[in-house]
């Protein structure tokens, strides 16, 4: 049974930083793409960043230069370093992995105060 456990969310002032982690268990072999998405109140879930097994990355324009996605394949863990946070970054952040089907974490709240 595949499980994704996220951690690292919280409340931070604008301009601050947070680091999200997502550890996947129940995995045999390698994970293809790992990523982070977010959903703000009243809005649709949107892509934040993805990283392939080879290390290729893709970012939403709104986070380029501020967020960095990385992964530790030995630990089946994906990270999201978020710097220079803005109030508009406030959302529930979900990690996602593609390992055959796509799996989702339960989400972690990130709140940025102005």
PyMOL commands that set and color helices and strands:
alter all, ss='L'
color gray80, all
select helices_A, chain A and resi 87-89
alter helices_A, ss='H'
color red, helices_A
select strands_A, chain A and resi 3-7+10-13+18-25+34-39+46-51+57-59+67-72+77-82+91-98+102-104+108-113
alter strands_A, ss='S'
color yellow, strands_A
deselect
rebuild
show_as cartoon
